[in-house]
Amino acid sequence: MAKEFNSKISANVSGEALRALYGILDKEEIPYSANVYQAEKGVRLVTICADAKDIPHFKEVLNKHQL
């Protein structure tokens, strides 16, 4: 059964930034789930769900890649 998280954070990123973000998240040790949606041409909405205590970490990761 998948872990349920109690917080989430979202950001719009470019396709290029999404590839970099996948590289970072692939090595992530903190539990999370991520969803990616096409917001508009060339822009993806990334939503990361995690425990509330871990959201500041993921906010920092997303801030480095958002538009």
N, CA and C of each residue as an Amber inpcrd file, in Angstrom:
protein
   201
   0.8430000  -1.1810000   0.0000000   0.0000000   0.0000000   0.0000000
   0.8860000   1.2410000   0.0000000   0.5230000   2.2330000  -0.7800000
   1.3000000   3.4640000  -0.8860000   1.1380000   4.3140000   0.3730000
   2.2110000   4.9910000   0.7280000   2.1900000   5.8780000   1.8930000
   1.3380000   7.0990000   1.5800000   0.5430000   7.5260000   2.5440000
  -0.2380000   8.7460000   2.3770000   0.5070000   9.8870000   3.0440000
   0.6130000  11.0040000   2.3210000   1.3220000  12.1780000   2.8150000
   0.3220000  13.2480000   3.2100000   0.7230000  14.1400000   4.1260000
  -0.2040000  15.1350000   4.6430000   0.0320000  16.5460000   4.1210000
   0.9960000  16.7400000   3.2110000   1.2620000  18.0690000   2.6640000
   1.7040000  17.9590000   1.2190000   1.5770000  19.0790000   0.4950000
   2.0430000  19.0970000  -0.8840000   2.5020000  20.4900000  -1.2750000
   3.3130000  20.5300000  -2.3180000   3.8230000  21.7840000  -2.8600000
   3.8770000  21.6290000  -4.3800000   3.6030000  22.7160000  -5.0910000
   3.5800000  22.6670000  -6.5570000   4.3850000  23.8040000  -7.1490000
   4.8500000  23.5810000  -8.3760000   5.5700000  24.6190000  -9.1100000
   5.4860000  24.3230000 -10.6050000   5.5170000  25.3720000 -11.4110000
   5.5960000  25.2440000 -12.8580000   7.0610000  25.1970000 -13.2580000
   7.4130000  24.2220000 -14.0960000   8.7950000  24.0880000 -14.5550000
   8.8090000  23.8710000 -16.0660000   9.9230000  24.2000000 -16.6850000
  10.0980000  23.9400000 -18.1130000  10.4290000  22.4690000 -18.3160000
  10.3470000  22.0190000 -19.5560000  10.6960000  20.6390000 -19.8550000
  12.1370000  20.3260000 -19.5010000  13.0310000  21.2670000 -19.7790000
  14.4580000  21.0880000 -19.4540000  14.6590000  20.9870000 -17.9470000
  13.9830000  21.8600000 -17.1950000  14.0970000  21.8360000 -15.7350000
  13.4920000  20.5540000 -15.1730000  12.4480000  20.0360000 -15.8240000
  11.8320000  18.7950000 -15.3680000  12.8150000  17.6330000 -15.4630000
  13.5870000  17.5870000 -16.5400000  14.5920000  16.5300000 -16.6660000
  15.6270000  16.6250000 -15.5450000  16.0620000  17.8360000 -15.2140000
  17.0200000  18.0240000 -14.1160000  16.3800000  17.6300000 -12.7830000
  15.1160000  17.9920000 -12.6180000  14.4000000  17.6710000 -11.3840000
  14.2640000  16.1580000 -11.2210000  13.9670000  15.4440000 -12.3000000
  13.9000000  13.9770000 -12.2340000  15.2330000  13.4030000 -11.7510000
  16.3390000  13.9550000 -12.2290000  17.6520000  13.4800000 -11.8040000
  17.8770000  13.6470000 -10.3180000  17.4250000  14.7680000  -9.7830000
  17.5600000  15.0300000  -8.3430000  16.6290000  14.1270000  -7.5370000
  15.3730000  14.0440000  -7.9650000  14.3950000  13.2510000  -7.2200000
  14.7020000  11.7580000  -7.2690000  15.3530000  11.3260000  -8.3390000
  15.7080000   9.9130000  -8.4660000  16.6660000   9.4780000  -7.3510000
  17.4460000  10.4140000  -6.8280000  18.4210000  10.1160000  -5.7690000
  17.8970000  10.4800000  -4.3750000  16.6780000  10.9950000  -4.3160000
  16.1010000  11.4790000  -3.0580000  15.8600000  10.3330000  -2.0820000
  16.2740000  10.5330000  -0.8380000  16.0770000   9.5200000   0.2080000
  14.8370000   9.7830000   1.0520000  14.3540000  11.0180000   1.0590000
  13.1550000  11.3610000   1.8200000  11.9320000  10.8390000   1.0480000
  11.0120000  10.1410000   1.7130000   9.8270000   9.6220000   1.0250000
   8.9590000  10.7520000   0.4520000   8.4520000  10.5520000  -0.7610000
   7.5950000  11.5290000  -1.4240000   6.8430000  10.8300000  -2.5480000
   5.8590000  11.5130000  -3.0960000   5.2570000  11.1070000  -4.3630000
   5.1790000  12.3730000  -5.2060000   5.2270000  12.2020000  -6.5110000
   5.2090000  13.3640000  -7.4050000   4.2490000  13.1060000  -8.5580000
   3.5650000  14.1540000  -8.9590000   2.6890000  14.1220000 -10.1200000
   3.1100000  15.2450000 -11.0490000   3.0700000  14.9670000 -12.3450000
   3.4500000  15.9610000 -13.3480000   2.3100000  16.0830000 -14.3480000
   1.9120000  17.3220000 -14.6220000   0.8470000  17.6100000 -15.5700000
   1.3350000  18.6650000 -16.5540000   0.8290000  18.6110000 -17.7660000
   1.1550000  19.6590000 -18.7240000   0.2620000  20.8540000 -18.4160000
   0.8630000  21.9730000 -18.0320000   0.1140000  23.1800000 -17.7060000
  -0.1990000  23.9690000 -18.9810000   0.7910000  24.0610000 -19.8480000
   0.6540000  24.6910000 -21.1640000   1.8360000  24.2190000 -21.9880000
   1.9060000  24.6090000 -23.2230000   2.9800000  24.1440000 -24.0900000
   4.3400000  24.5170000 -23.4840000   5.1550000  23.5030000 -23.2370000
   6.4870000  23.7180000 -22.6940000   6.5550000  23.9370000 -21.1980000
   5.4140000  23.8780000 -20.5190000   5.3810000  24.1130000 -19.0670000
   4.7000000  22.9300000 -18.3950000   5.3360000  22.4170000 -17.3460000
   4.7810000  21.3080000 -16.5800000   4.5180000  21.7530000 -15.1490000
   3.3840000  21.3380000 -14.6170000   3.0570000  21.5800000 -13.2140000
   3.4870000  20.3450000 -12.4400000   4.4390000  20.5250000 -11.5270000
   4.9510000  19.4340000 -10.7060000   4.3890000  19.6040000  -9.2950000
   3.7530000  18.5580000  -8.7880000   3.2440000  18.5600000  -7.4210000
   3.9420000  17.4420000  -6.6590000   4.5710000  17.8210000  -5.5580000
   5.2500000  16.8490000  -4.7020000   4.4730000  16.7400000  -3.3970000
   4.1190000  15.5190000  -3.0390000   3.4310000  15.2340000  -1.7820000
   4.4410000  14.5930000  -0.8290000   4.4310000  15.0580000   0.4050000
   5.3710000  14.5560000   1.4040000   4.8260000  14.8740000   2.7920000
   5.5140000  14.3990000   3.8020000   5.1440000  14.7700000   5.1660000
   5.4430000  16.2480000   5.3700000   4.6560000  16.8980000   6.2070000
   4.7810000  18.3420000   6.4330000   6.1960000  18.7400000   6.8440000
   6.8580000  17.9300000   7.6330000   8.2130000  18.2700000   8.0910000
   9.2190000  18.2930000   6.9390000   8.9050000  17.6220000   5.8260000
   9.8280000  17.5450000   4.6890000   9.5280000  18.5640000   3.5910000
   8.4120000  19.2650000   3.6860000   8.0230000  20.2180000   2.6440000
   9.0560000  21.3290000   2.4530000   9.6640000  21.9000000   3.5060000
  10.6910000  22.9340000   3.2590000  11.8340000  22.4320000   2.3680000
  12.2270000  21.1830000   2.5310000  13.2780000  20.5980000   1.6880000
  12.8290000  20.5560000   0.2270000  11.6200000  20.0480000  -0.0040000
  11.1380000  19.9410000  -1.3770000  10.8320000  21.3120000  -1.9750000
  10.4630000  22.2710000  -1.1430000  10.2500000  23.6440000  -1.6180000
  11.5630000  24.2010000  -2.1570000  12.6380000  23.9530000  -1.4570000
  13.9660000  24.3970000  -1.9090000  14.3400000  23.7330000  -3.2380000
  14.0670000  22.4560000  -3.3650000  14.3650000  21.7250000  -4.6090000
  13.5540000  22.3210000  -5.7570000  12.2550000  22.5250000  -5.5580000
  11.4020000  23.0770000  -6.6170000  11.7740000  24.5100000  -6.9590000
  12.1130000  25.3110000  -5.9610000  12.4490000  26.7100000  -6.2090000
  13.6560000  26.8500000  -7.1420000  14.5490000  25.9040000  -7.1120000
  15.7220000  25.9460000  -7.9800000  15.3620000  25.6740000  -9.4330000
  14.1820000  25.1110000  -9.6860000  13.8150000  24.6930000 -11.0390000
  12.5640000  25.3580000 -11.5960000  11.8460000  26.1250000 -10.7820000
  10.5820000  26.6860000 -11.2630000  10.8030000  27.8520000 -12.2090000
   9.7710000  28.1330000 -12.9870000   9.8350000  29.2430000 -13.9510000
   9.6990000  30.5690000 -13.2510000
